[in-house]
Amino acid sequence: MSEVNESDRFECVIVNIIDTLMWKGVTVEEVESGGRVYFGKVKPEGFDYVPGDVLYIGMKRLPYDLEDMEISMEVSLYDDNGKRLDWTFL
């Protein structure tokens, strides 16, 4: 398995969008692995996507001292222009 770089982007498909008063909750599924990630605070301004649309995720390894808390990486959600829409820890 090759090393994942911070600049790598992985194609994913929007599975579900939850509209709240202030944010959009977006669940995406990575195309190759089928793994899903939920992003809970996507700003609604300019977010004109629907389930089935393509977005991208990127990953960044966290410092080793945080791995003790069972958090190993930061995962970010990007649009097709490279704009970061939200992030979460895994």
N, C-alpha and C positions, 0 to 999 in steps of 0.2 A: 504494500500500500504506500502511495506517495504522500509526502508531507503536504499539509494544507497551509497555504500562505494567506496572510491577512487580506491580500488583494484579490484572492480567488472569489469568484461568484458562482453560485449554483442556482440553476433554473428551478423555479417552483411554481406551482399552480395554486391559485386561491381556491380553497375548499368552502369556506364559510366567512361571512362578514356579519358582525353583530353591531347594530347601530345603538349607541347610547347617547345621552344628552351632550357629552363633551368630546367623546372619542369614538373611534371605530375599533372593534376587536376583530382581528384578521387571523384566520387559521390558514396556513399554507402547507402544501405537501411537496417535498423535494422529489423531482421527477424520477431520478435513478433509484434512490433507496426506498422511496415511499414513506420516509419519516416525516412526521408533522410537527410544526411549531406554531404556538399561539402568541401573537403580539397584541397586547391589550390597550395600548395607548397610541394608536395611529391618528394623527390630526385629520379631521374630515375635510379641511380646506384643500381643494385640488385633488382629492382622492376620488377619482371617477372610475374605479375598477369594480368588476362584478365577479362572482364565482366563475372559474374557468380561465380568467385572465392570468397572464404570466408576470411574476415578479421575481426577485433574486434575493438570495440570502448569502451573507458572508460571515465568517467565523474568526474569532481571535482568541487564542489561548490566554488564560489568565495566569497570574503569578502562582507559583507552587503553593504558597502559604494559604491561598484561598481554596485549594483542592481539599483541604481538611474539612471544609464545610460542604463537601460534595458538589461544589460548583467548579466546573473545569473550563468553561468557555463562555464568551459573550457572542451571541448570535444577533446579527443586524439584518433588517429587511430593507431592500433597496428597490427603487423603480428602475425602468429601463434606461433612464438618464444618469443613473448612479447616485440619485438623491436618497439619503438615509431617511427612512420613514419611521422606524422604531427599532428598539433593541430589547433583548432579554438575556437572562443567564440560563445556562443549562448545566 
